[in-house]
Amino acid sequence: MKTRAILKLGLDGERTGRSLLSVLAPDNRVLPRGLLLSVRGAAGEATFNVQSSSASTTLSTVLALLRDIELFQEVWLLSHREDGRDRRA
């Protein structure tokens, strides 16, 4: 039996998407046997497709991705704000 999970993220622009994917890419180059992970980025969206023969592996991979994405979001927001205001403003 194979399990599959698709995680779609709405992103705040293409720059955010490129940064997120570049940060996650080094961690996801070598995968355990039987685990497939594909990542696709488009303007304002990132899609992660996780597939494994084990439901627990699929779920734990998605949870790990969500933790990494949450950490990225915290760092991204802190690095792009100054005194509580958006630096781009």
Phi, psi and omega per residue, in radians:
M1 nan 2.366 3.073
K2 -1.905 2.503 3.040
T3 -2.042 2.612 -3.089
R4 -2.475 2.435 3.062
A5 -2.327 2.419 3.089
I6 -2.073 2.181 3.138
L7 -2.002 2.055 3.119
K8 -1.950 2.299 3.135
L9 -2.047 2.331 2.963
G10 -1.545 2.204 -3.053
L11 -1.980 2.773 -3.129
D12 -1.530 1.114 3.065
G13 1.764 2.895 -3.086
E14 -1.172 -0.652 -3.136
R15 -1.076 -0.753 3.104
T16 -1.087 -0.761 3.130
G17 -1.070 -0.808 3.119
R18 -1.062 -0.749 -3.133
S19 -1.141 -0.770 3.130
L20 -1.052 -0.857 -3.104
L21 -1.140 -0.615 3.120
S22 -1.235 -0.559 3.109
V23 -1.262 -0.709 -3.106
L24 -1.358 -0.483 -3.034
A25 -0.989 -0.793 -3.101
P26 -1.050 -0.568 -3.122
D27 -1.320 -0.326 -2.977
N28 -2.036 0.506 3.130
R29 -1.449 -0.788 -3.132
V30 -1.879 2.043 -3.073
L31 -1.922 2.676 3.066
P32 -1.070 2.687 3.126
R33 -0.997 2.326 3.107
G34 1.556 -0.091 3.130
L35 -1.826 2.225 3.072
L36 -2.002 2.332 3.116
L37 -2.395 2.136 3.045
S38 -2.155 2.529 -3.107
V39 -2.246 2.328 3.121
R40 -2.306 2.314 3.111
G41 -2.046 2.419 3.047
A42 -2.382 2.986 -3.120
A43 -0.957 1.995 3.073
G44 1.349 0.196 -3.107
E45 -2.665 2.519 3.001
A46 -2.268 2.390 -3.137
T47 -2.162 2.203 3.101
F48 -1.932 2.191 3.128
N49 -1.990 2.004 -3.092
V50 -1.996 2.291 -3.132
Q51 -2.458 2.379 3.127
S52 -2.696 2.838 3.059
S53 -1.402 -0.149 -3.138
S54 -2.039 2.190 3.122
A55 -1.085 -0.662 -3.126
S56 -1.174 -0.607 3.086
T57 -1.172 -0.760 3.106
T58 -1.049 -0.848 -3.115
L59 -1.134 -0.765 -3.133
S60 -1.158 -0.570 3.090
T61 -1.173 -0.755 3.100
V62 -1.101 -0.745 3.117
L63 -1.108 -0.697 3.093
A64 -1.116 -0.717 3.080
L65 -1.066 -0.773 3.140
L66 -1.096 -0.685 3.086
R67 -1.113 -0.762 3.127
D68 -1.140 -0.677 3.120
I69 -1.149 -0.718 3.112
E70 -1.102 -0.740 3.092
L71 -1.108 -0.758 3.086
F72 -0.997 -0.786 -3.116
Q73 -1.060 -0.764 3.134
E74 -1.088 -0.825 -3.133
V75 -1.144 -0.748 -3.134
W76 -1.044 -0.814 -3.122
L77 -1.133 -0.725 3.133
L78 -1.151 -0.663 -3.089
S79 -1.391 -0.212 -3.121
H80 -1.984 0.264 3.092
R81 -2.246 2.585 3.105
E82 -2.338 2.100 -3.113
D83 0.960 0.696 3.100
G84 1.381 0.005 -3.137
R85 -2.010 2.588 3.126
D86 -1.150 2.239 -3.133
R87 -1.123 -0.450 -3.099
R88 -1.305 -0.302 -3.082
A89 -1.250 nan nan
